[in-house]
Amino acid sequence: MNDQHRPPPTISPEALLRYSVLAQVETLVLSGSPPSVAVREVAGRQHAYPDGRPVQMSVRTLQRWRTAYATGDIEALAPKSRKRTETSVALSEALVAFLRAEKQRDPRASVPELLRRAKARGIIAADLPIDRTTAWRACRRMGLPTRARPSKREGDMRRWRYPHRMQCVLVDGKHFRAGASRLRRVALFFLDDATRYGLDVLVGTAESTELFLHGLYDMVTKQGLPDLLYLDRGPGFISNDTLAVVQGGLGAWLIHGKARYPQGHGALERFNRTAGDQLLRSLDGAVEVDPDCHALTLRARHFLERYNDTPHETLAGDPPRQRWEAGRPLRFPEDHADLYRRFVVREPRKVSADHVIKVDGRLWEAPRGLGDTWVEVTRHVLDGRFWVLHEGRMVELAELDPHANATEPRSYIGDDQPLSSEGIPTTAARLAFDHDLRPLVDSEGGF
C-alpha cells in the first residue's frame, strides 16, 4: 500500500504525536467544521504520549502546529534541537567565574548584589547593562544557591543511619484523642535508630519538658545511656532543662532536626503512621477506653512489645528485638543514686532580704546568712526538690509556710536585745533617775 501521507520511519515520537493530533483536526475540517471550531474541540480532548503519560494541548499550540505542517510537512513538527550550556552564552567568562567564586564565599548574596560587586571591582563596565534574570539563570545552571535561606534541594539531603544500638535515640510525640469524651493526649515514643527497637513510650496530656524528662528517666533506667538524642523542635525538646540534663547530666549529644526534613526523621514518621493505624486510631471515641494517662501508657507499651517482635522491612525481615539483642553492650549508671543525680540542673537565684527564694511563683526559705545575695540553686527536674550550698554542705530548701511561721517560737536573739559581750549599758536617762529619785536608805540601811 503506497500512502504519500504516511510518515517516514525516522520521525521523532514527538512529531508523530503532533501529527496524530493534527489528523483529528483535519478530520473535523473535512467533515465541514470551521478550522477554529475544530482546533478548539481537539484542544479540549485528552491526549497521551506513546508511553501513556497524559498531555493537554492549547489552542495556540495547535494553531502553530498547523502552520508548521502547512509550510514544512511532518518534518516541521519535530522539536527544534537546542544547544544547552552549563553557564551562559550571553555573559562573559570573567563574570561567570566571578559569580561562581563569590557565591561560594557568600551564598546568601543576591544576584543584584553580585552584579553591583562585579561593577565595583571592574569585572563589568559601569555603563554596561546586565539583565539580572540572565545572571540568575546562569547561577541556576551552575547549581549555585539563589535563595537567602537555602531550600531543601540546596541543602545536604543524604540519608543517615547509625550502625549500633543506643548510638542514636529518636524521640517524637504523636498526638491523638482517647475515650468517649475524646480527650487530647500525646504519646512520646523512644525509638532506637540502628535496630528500630521501641525503647519506651509515655503518654501525657501535652508535649512538655516534664513529660519528656520523665520518659527519658524511665528509658535510661530500662535500656541504658544513649550516645545521642535526635529530637524535633517541640516545646518539650527546646527548653534549657532538656539541654542541661541531656548534655550535662547524661553526657549525650543533643540534635534538633530541621523542619520538613524527611531524610532526618523518616523512620519516626513511618513509625508514627504504624502506631496511628494499629493503635491510636482505635482509641478515639471508644467508650471502653480509659483516658487516664497511666492506662493509655499501659496500652502503648503493650503495642510496643508486639511491634518489637514484628518483622521489619528495613531490617530485611528481622524483628527489631532480634537486632537489638545482638547489639553492642549497653551502658548503665552506677546505681539509682547516680541516675538521680544526673537529672539535676543548677541556676543562679537571688535571695531576698528576708531569706526567701522565688522560683516559678513559689517561695522557698533559704538558710540564714544568705539574705540579699546571689546563690546557685540545685534543682531536681523530676520531683522539684531544691538545694543550696551553705557552710560547706548541701541544704535542702523547704517551701515557705507563712502561717506556721506566725505561731512558731523564734529560736534566735532579736536584733533589739543586747549581745552578751556588750553587757547592760548605763544610759543618761538612768543616771538622771538615780540622781533625782535615789532611795531613802543606802546600801547599809542607813538614812
Contacts in CASP RR format, 6 or more apart in sequence:
PFRMAT RR
TARGET T0000
AUTHOR 0000-0000-0000
METHOD contacts of the structure
MODEL  1
MNDQHRPPPTISPEALLRYSVLAQVETLVLSGSPPSVAVREVAGRQHAYP
DGRPVQMSVRTLQRWRTAYATGDIEALAPKSRKRTETSVALSEALVAFLR
AEKQRDPRASVPELLRRAKARGIIAADLPIDRTTAWRACRRMGLPTRARP
SKREGDMRRWRYPHRMQCVLVDGKHFRAGASRLRRVALFFLDDATRYGLD
VLVGTAESTELFLHGLYDMVTKQGLPDLLYLDRGPGFISNDTLAVVQGGL
GAWLIHGKARYPQGHGALERFNRTAGDQLLRSLDGAVEVDPDCHALTLRA
RHFLERYNDTPHETLAGDPPRQRWEAGRPLRFPEDHADLYRRFVVREPRK
VSADHVIKVDGRLWEAPRGLGDTWVEVTRHVLDGRFWVLHEGRMVELAEL
DPHANATEPRSYIGDDQPLSSEGIPTTAARLAFDHDLRPLVDSEGGF
7 15 0 8 1.000
7 16 0 8 1.000
7 19 0 8 1.000
7 74 0 8 1.000
8 74 0 8 1.000
11 19 0 8 1.000
11 74 0 8 1.000
11 75 0 8 1.000
11 77 0 8 1.000
11 78 0 8 1.000
12 78 0 8 1.000
12 79 0 8 1.000
13 49 0 8 1.000
13 50 0 8 1.000
14 77 0 8 1.000
14 78 0 8 1.000
14 79 0 8 1.000
15 74 0 8 1.000
15 75 0 8 1.000
15 77 0 8 1.000
15 78 0 8 1.000
15 79 0 8 1.000
16 50 0 8 1.000
17 47 0 8 1.000
17 49 0 8 1.000
17 50 0 8 1.000
17 55 0 8 1.000
18 65 0 8 1.000
18 77 0 8 1.000
19 69 0 8 1.000
19 74 0 8 1.000
19 77 0 8 1.000
21 42 0 8 1.000
21 47 0 8 1.000
21 57 0 8 1.000
21 62 0 8 1.000
21 65 0 8 1.000
22 62 0 8 1.000
22 65 0 8 1.000
22 66 0 8 1.000
22 69 0 8 1.000
22 77 0 8 1.000
24 42 0 8 1.000
24 45 0 8 1.000
25 35 0 8 1.000
25 38 0 8 1.000
25 39 0 8 1.000
25 42 0 8 1.000
25 62 0 8 1.000
25 66 0 8 1.000
26 38 0 8 1.000
28 37 0 8 1.000
28 38 0 8 1.000
28 41 0 8 1.000
28 42 0 8 1.000
29 35 0 8 1.000
29 38 0 8 1.000
33 41 0 8 1.000
35 66 0 8 1.000
39 59 0 8 1.000
39 62 0 8 1.000
39 63 0 8 1.000
39 66 0 8 1.000
40 59 0 8 1.000
42 57 0 8 1.000
42 62 0 8 1.000
43 56 0 8 1.000
43 57 0 8 1.000
43 58 0 8 1.000
43 59 0 8 1.000
43 61 0 8 1.000
43 62 0 8 1.000
44 56 0 8 1.000
46 54 0 8 1.000
46 56 0 8 1.000
47 54 0 8 1.000
47 55 0 8 1.000
47 56 0 8 1.000
47 57 0 8 1.000
48 54 0 8 1.000
48 55 0 8 1.000
49 55 0 8 1.000
65 77 0 8 1.000
68 76 0 8 1.000
68 77 0 8 1.000
69 76 0 8 1.000
69 77 0 8 1.000
85 141 0 8 1.000
86 141 0 8 1.000
86 142 0 8 1.000
87 93 0 8 1.000
87 96 0 8 1.000
87 138 0 8 1.000
87 141 0 8 1.000
87 142 0 8 1.000
88 96 0 8 1.000
88 134 0 8 1.000
88 135 0 8 1.000
88 137 0 8 1.000
88 138 0 8 1.000
88 141 0 8 1.000
90 131 0 8 1.000
90 134 0 8 1.000
91 99 0 8 1.000
91 130 0 8 1.000
91 134 0 8 1.000
91 135 0 8 1.000
91 138 0 8 1.000
92 124 0 8 1.000
94 123 0 8 1.000
95 118 0 8 1.000
95 123 0 8 1.000
95 124 0 8 1.000
95 130 0 8 1.000
95 135 0 8 1.000
96 138 0 8 1.000
96 142 0 8 1.000
98 114 0 8 1.000
98 117 0 8 1.000
98 118 0 8 1.000
98 121 0 8 1.000
98 123 0 8 1.000
99 114 0 8 1.000
99 118 0 8 1.000
99 135 0 8 1.000
99 138 0 8 1.000
99 139 0 8 1.000
99 142 0 8 1.000
99 144 0 8 1.000
100 142 0 8 1.000
100 144 0 8 1.000
102 109 0 8 1.000
102 114 0 8 1.000
102 117 0 8 1.000
103 109 0 8 1.000
103 114 0 8 1.000
103 139 0 8 1.000
103 144 0 8 1.000
103 145 0 8 1.000
107 144 0 8 1.000
107 145 0 8 1.000
107 150 0 8 1.000
108 145 0 8 1.000
108 148 0 8 1.000
108 149 0 8 1.000
109 117 0 8 1.000
110 148 0 8 1.000
111 132 0 8 1.000
111 135 0 8 1.000
111 136 0 8 1.000
111 139 0 8 1.000
111 146 0 8 1.000
112 132 0 8 1.000
114 135 0 8 1.000
115 124 0 8 1.000
115 130 0 8 1.000
115 132 0 8 1.000
115 135 0 8 1.000
118 124 0 8 1.000
118 130 0 8 1.000
119 125 0 8 1.000
119 126 0 8 1.000
124 130 0 8 1.000
136 146 0 8 1.000
139 146 0 8 1.000
140 146 0 8 1.000
145 154 0 8 1.000
147 154 0 8 1.000
152 260 0 8 1.000
152 261 0 8 1.000
157 263 0 8 1.000
158 263 0 8 1.000
159 263 0 8 1.000
159 264 0 8 1.000
160 263 0 8 1.000
160 264 0 8 1.000
161 193 0 8 1.000
161 194 0 8 1.000
161 267 0 8 1.000
162 168 0 8 1.000
162 193 0 8 1.000
162 194 0 8 1.000
162 228 0 8 1.000
163 194 0 8 1.000
164 194 0 8 1.000
164 327 0 8 1.000
164 328 0 8 1.000
165 192 0 8 1.000
165 194 0 8 1.000
165 195 0 8 1.000
165 197 0 8 1.000
165 323 0 8 1.000
165 324 0 8 1.000
165 327 0 8 1.000
165 328 0 8 1.000
165 330 0 8 1.000
166 192 0 8 1.000
166 223 0 8 1.000
166 224 0 8 1.000
166 225 0 8 1.000
166 226 0 8 1.000
166 227 0 8 1.000
166 328 0 8 1.000
166 330 0 8 1.000
166 331 0 8 1.000
167 193 0 8 1.000
167 194 0 8 1.000
167 226 0 8 1.000
167 227 0 8 1.000
167 228 0 8 1.000
168 192 0 8 1.000
168 193 0 8 1.000
168 194 0 8 1.000
168 226 0 8 1.000
168 227 0 8 1.000
168 228 0 8 1.000
168 229 0 8 1.000
168 230 0 8 1.000
169 190 0 8 1.000
169 191 0 8 1.000
169 192 0 8 1.000
169 193 0 8 1.000
169 199 0 8 1.000
169 219 0 8 1.000
169 226 0 8 1.000
169 228 0 8 1.000
169 229 0 8 1.000
169 230 0 8 1.000
170 190 0 8 1.000
170 191 0 8 1.000
170 192 0 8 1.000
170 193 0 8 1.000
170 230 0 8 1.000
170 265 0 8 1.000
170 267 0 8 1.000
170 268 0 8 1.000
171 188 0 8 1.000
171 189 0 8 1.000
171 190 0 8 1.000
171 191 0 8 1.000
171 212 0 8 1.000
171 216 0 8 1.000
171 229 0 8 1.000
171 230 0 8 1.000
171 231 0 8 1.000
171 237 0 8 1.000
172 188 0 8 1.000
172 189 0 8 1.000
172 191 0 8 1.000
172 231 0 8 1.000
172 232 0 8 1.000
172 265 0 8 1.000
172 268 0 8 1.000
172 272 0 8 1.000
173 186 0 8 1.000
173 187 0 8 1.000
173 188 0 8 1.000
173 189 0 8 1.000
173 207 0 8 1.000
173 272 0 8 1.000
174 186 0 8 1.000
174 187 0 8 1.000
174 189 0 8 1.000
174 272 0 8 1.000
174 275 0 8 1.000
174 276 0 8 1.000
174 280 0 8 1.000
175 184 0 8 1.000
175 185 0 8 1.000
175 186 0 8 1.000
175 207 0 8 1.000
176 185 0 8 1.000
176 186 0 8 1.000
176 187 0 8 1.000
176 276 0 8 1.000
176 280 0 8 1.000
176 281 0 8 1.000
176 283 0 8 1.000
176 284 0 8 1.000
177 183 0 8 1.000
177 184 0 8 1.000
177 185 0 8 1.000
177 283 0 8 1.000
177 284 0 8 1.000
177 285 0 8 1.000
178 185 0 8 1.000
178 283 0 8 1.000
178 284 0 8 1.000
178 285 0 8 1.000
178 286 0 8 1.000
178 289 0 8 1.000
178 291 0 8 1.000
178 296 0 8 1.000
179 283 0 8 1.000
179 284 0 8 1.000
179 285 0 8 1.000
179 286 0 8 1.000
179 287 0 8 1.000
179 289 0 8 1.000
179 290 0 8 1.000
179 291 0 8 1.000
180 285 0 8 1.000
180 286 0 8 1.000
180 287 0 8 1.000
180 289 0 8 1.000
181 285 0 8 1.000
181 291 0 8 1.000
182 284 0 8 1.000
182 285 0 8 1.000
183 205 0 8 1.000
183 291 0 8 1.000
184 205 0 8 1.000
184 206 0 8 1.000
185 203 0 8 1.000
185 204 0 8 1.000
185 205 0 8 1.000
185 291 0 8 1.000
185 293 0 8 1.000
185 296 0 8 1.000
186 203 0 8 1.000
186 204 0 8 1.000
186 205 0 8 1.000
186 206 0 8 1.000
186 207 0 8 1.000
186 211 0 8 1.000
187 201 0 8 1.000
187 202 0 8 1.000
187 203 0 8 1.000
187 204 0 8 1.000
187 275 0 8 1.000
187 280 0 8 1.000
187 296 0 8 1.000
187 300 0 8 1.000
188 201 0 8 1.000
188 202 0 8 1.000
188 203 0 8 1.000
188 204 0 8 1.000
188 207 0 8 1.000
188 211 0 8 1.000
188 212 0 8 1.000
188 215 0 8 1.000
189 198 0 8 1.000
189 201 0 8 1.000
189 268 0 8 1.000
189 271 0 8 1.000
189 272 0 8 1.000
189 275 0 8 1.000
189 300 0 8 1.000
189 304 0 8 1.000
190 198 0 8 1.000
190 199 0 8 1.000
190 200 0 8 1.000
190 201 0 8 1.000
190 215 0 8 1.000
190 216 0 8 1.000
190 219 0 8 1.000
191 197 0 8 1.000
191 198 0 8 1.000
191 199 0 8 1.000
191 267 0 8 1.000
191 268 0 8 1.000
191 271 0 8 1.000
192 198 0 8 1.000
192 199 0 8 1.000
192 320 0 8 1.000
192 324 0 8 1.000
193 230 0 8 1.000
193 267 0 8 1.000
194 323 0 8 1.000
195 315 0 8 1.000
195 320 0 8 1.000
195 323 0 8 1.000
195 324 0 8 1.000
195 327 0 8 1.000
196 267 0 8 1.000
196 271 0 8 1.000
196 312 0 8 1.000
196 314 0 8 1.000
196 315 0 8 1.000
196 320 0 8 1.000
196 323 0 8 1.000
197 308 0 8 1.000
197 320 0 8 1.000
197 321 0 8 1.000
197 323 0 8 1.000
197 324 0 8 1.000
198 304 0 8 1.000
198 307 0 8 1.000
198 308 0 8 1.000
198 320 0 8 1.000
199 219 0 8 1.000
199 222 0 8 1.000
199 223 0 8 1.000
200 215 0 8 1.000
200 218 0 8 1.000
200 219 0 8 1.000
200 222 0 8 1.000
200 223 0 8 1.000
200 301 0 8 1.000
200 304 0 8 1.000
201 297 0 8 1.000
201 300 0 8 1.000
201 301 0 8 1.000
201 304 0 8 1.000
202 211 0 8 1.000
202 214 0 8 1.000
202 215 0 8 1.000
202 218 0 8 1.000
202 297 0 8 1.000
203 293 0 8 1.000
203 294 0 8 1.000
203 296 0 8 1.000
203 297 0 8 1.000
203 300 0 8 1.000
204 211 0 8 1.000
204 293 0 8 1.000
204 296 0 8 1.000
204 297 0 8 1.000
205 293 0 8 1.000
207 234 0 8 1.000
207 235 0 8 1.000
207 236 0 8 1.000
208 235 0 8 1.000
208 236 0 8 1.000
209 235 0 8 1.000
209 236 0 8 1.000
209 239 0 8 1.000
209 241 0 8 1.000
209 242 0 8 1.000
209 381 0 8 1.000
210 381 0 8 1.000
211 236 0 8 1.000
212 236 0 8 1.000
212 237 0 8 1.000
212 242 0 8 1.000
213 241 0 8 1.000
213 242 0 8 1.000
213 245 0 8 1.000
213 343 0 8 1.000
213 381 0 8 1.000
213 382 0 8 1.000
214 382 0 8 1.000
216 245 0 8 1.000
216 246 0 8 1.000
216 250 0 8 1.000
217 339 0 8 1.000
217 343 0 8 1.000
217 382 0 8 1.000
220 226 0 8 1.000
220 250 0 8 1.000
220 332 0 8 1.000
220 333 0 8 1.000
220 339 0 8 1.000
221 339 0 8 1.000
223 330 0 8 1.000
224 330 0 8 1.000
224 331 0 8 1.000
224 332 0 8 1.000
224 333 0 8 1.000
225 250 0 8 1.000
225 251 0 8 1.000
225 252 0 8 1.000
225 330 0 8 1.000
225 331 0 8 1.000
225 332 0 8 1.000
225 333 0 8 1.000
226 250 0 8 1.000
226 252 0 8 1.000
227 252 0 8 1.000
227 253 0 8 1.000
228 252 0 8 1.000
228 253 0 8 1.000
228 254 0 8 1.000
228 255 0 8 1.000
229 246 0 8 1.000
229 252 0 8 1.000
229 253 0 8 1.000
229 254 0 8 1.000
229 255 0 8 1.000
230 255 0 8 1.000
230 257 0 8 1.000
230 264 0 8 1.000
230 265 0 8 1.000
231 237 0 8 1.000
231 242 0 8 1.000
231 254 0 8 1.000
231 255 0 8 1.000
231 256 0 8 1.000
231 257 0 8 1.000
232 256 0 8 1.000
232 257 0 8 1.000
232 259 0 8 1.000
232 265 0 8 1.000
233 256 0 8 1.000
233 257 0 8 1.000
233 259 0 8 1.000
236 242 0 8 1.000
237 256 0 8 1.000
238 256 0 8 1.000
240 345 0 8 1.000
241 345 0 8 1.000
241 381 0 8 1.000
242 254 0 8 1.000
243 254 0 8 1.000
244 345 0 8 1.000
244 346 0 8 1.000
245 342 0 8 1.000
245 343 0 8 1.000
245 345 0 8 1.000
245 381 0 8 1.000
246 252 0 8 1.000
246 254 0 8 1.000
247 253 0 8 1.000
247 254 0 8 1.000
248 342 0 8 1.000
249 342 0 8 1.000
249 343 0 8 1.000
249 344 0 8 1.000
250 342 0 8 1.000
257 264 0 8 1.000
257 265 0 8 1.000
258 264 0 8 1.000
262 269 0 8 1.000
267 314 0 8 1.000
274 307 0 8 1.000
275 300 0 8 1.000
275 303 0 8 1.000
275 307 0 8 1.000
278 303 0 8 1.000
278 307 0 8 1.000
279 299 0 8 1.000
279 300 0 8 1.000
279 303 0 8 1.000
283 289 0 8 1.000
283 296 0 8 1.000
283 299 0 8 1.000
289 295 0 8 1.000
289 296 0 8 1.000
289 299 0 8 1.000
290 296 0 8 1.000
307 320 0 8 1.000
308 319 0 8 1.000
308 320 0 8 1.000
308 321 0 8 1.000
308 324 0 8 1.000
309 319 0 8 1.000
309 320 0 8 1.000
309 321 0 8 1.000
310 319 0 8 1.000
310 320 0 8 1.000
311 317 0 8 1.000
311 318 0 8 1.000
311 319 0 8 1.000
312 318 0 8 1.000
312 319 0 8 1.000
312 320 0 8 1.000
315 322 0 8 1.000
315 323 0 8 1.000
333 339 0 8 1.000
333 342 0 8 1.000
340 380 0 8 1.000
343 380 0 8 1.000
343 381 0 8 1.000
343 382 0 8 1.000
344 378 0 8 1.000
344 379 0 8 1.000
344 380 0 8 1.000
344 381 0 8 1.000
345 378 0 8 1.000
345 379 0 8 1.000
345 381 0 8 1.000
346 376 0 8 1.000
346 377 0 8 1.000
346 378 0 8 1.000
346 379 0 8 1.000
347 376 0 8 1.000
347 377 0 8 1.000
347 379 0 8 1.000
348 374 0 8 1.000
348 375 0 8 1.000
348 376 0 8 1.000
348 377 0 8 1.000
349 357 0 8 1.000
349 358 0 8 1.000
349 359 0 8 1.000
349 374 0 8 1.000
349 375 0 8 1.000
349 376 0 8 1.000
349 377 0 8 1.000
350 357 0 8 1.000
350 373 0 8 1.000
350 374 0 8 1.000
351 357 0 8 1.000
351 366 0 8 1.000
351 370 0 8 1.000
351 371 0 8 1.000
351 372 0 8 1.000
351 373 0 8 1.000
351 374 0 8 1.000
351 375 0 8 1.000
352 358 0 8 1.000
352 371 0 8 1.000
352 372 0 8 1.000
353 371 0 8 1.000
353 372 0 8 1.000
354 371 0 8 1.000
355 365 0 8 1.000
355 366 0 8 1.000
355 367 0 8 1.000
355 368 0 8 1.000
355 369 0 8 1.000
355 370 0 8 1.000
355 371 0 8 1.000
356 363 0 8 1.000
356 364 0 8 1.000
356 365 0 8 1.000
356 366 0 8 1.000
356 400 0 8 1.000
357 363 0 8 1.000
357 364 0 8 1.000
357 365 0 8 1.000
357 366 0 8 1.000
357 375 0 8 1.000
357 377 0 8 1.000
357 386 0 8 1.000
357 388 0 8 1.000
357 397 0 8 1.000
358 364 0 8 1.000
359 377 0 8 1.000
359 379 0 8 1.000
359 386 0 8 1.000
362 399 0 8 1.000
363 399 0 8 1.000
363 400 0 8 1.000
364 386 0 8 1.000
364 397 0 8 1.000
364 398 0 8 1.000
364 399 0 8 1.000
364 400 0 8 1.000
365 397 0 8 1.000
365 398 0 8 1.000
365 399 0 8 1.000
365 400 0 8 1.000
366 375 0 8 1.000
366 388 0 8 1.000
366 397 0 8 1.000
367 388 0 8 1.000
367 390 0 8 1.000
367 391 0 8 1.000
367 395 0 8 1.000
368 412 0 8 1.000
370 388 0 8 1.000
370 390 0 8 1.000
375 388 0 8 1.000
375 389 0 8 1.000
376 388 0 8 1.000
376 389 0 8 1.000
377 386 0 8 1.000
377 387 0 8 1.000
377 388 0 8 1.000
377 397 0 8 1.000
378 386 0 8 1.000
378 387 0 8 1.000
378 388 0 8 1.000
378 389 0 8 1.000
378 394 0 8 1.000
379 385 0 8 1.000
379 386 0 8 1.000
379 387 0 8 1.000
380 386 0 8 1.000
385 396 0 8 1.000
386 396 0 8 1.000
386 397 0 8 1.000
387 394 0 8 1.000
387 395 0 8 1.000
387 396 0 8 1.000
387 397 0 8 1.000
388 394 0 8 1.000
388 395 0 8 1.000
388 397 0 8 1.000
389 395 0 8 1.000
413 419 0 8 1.000
418 424 0 8 1.000
418 425 0 8 1.000
440 447 0 8 1.000
441 447 0 8 1.000
END
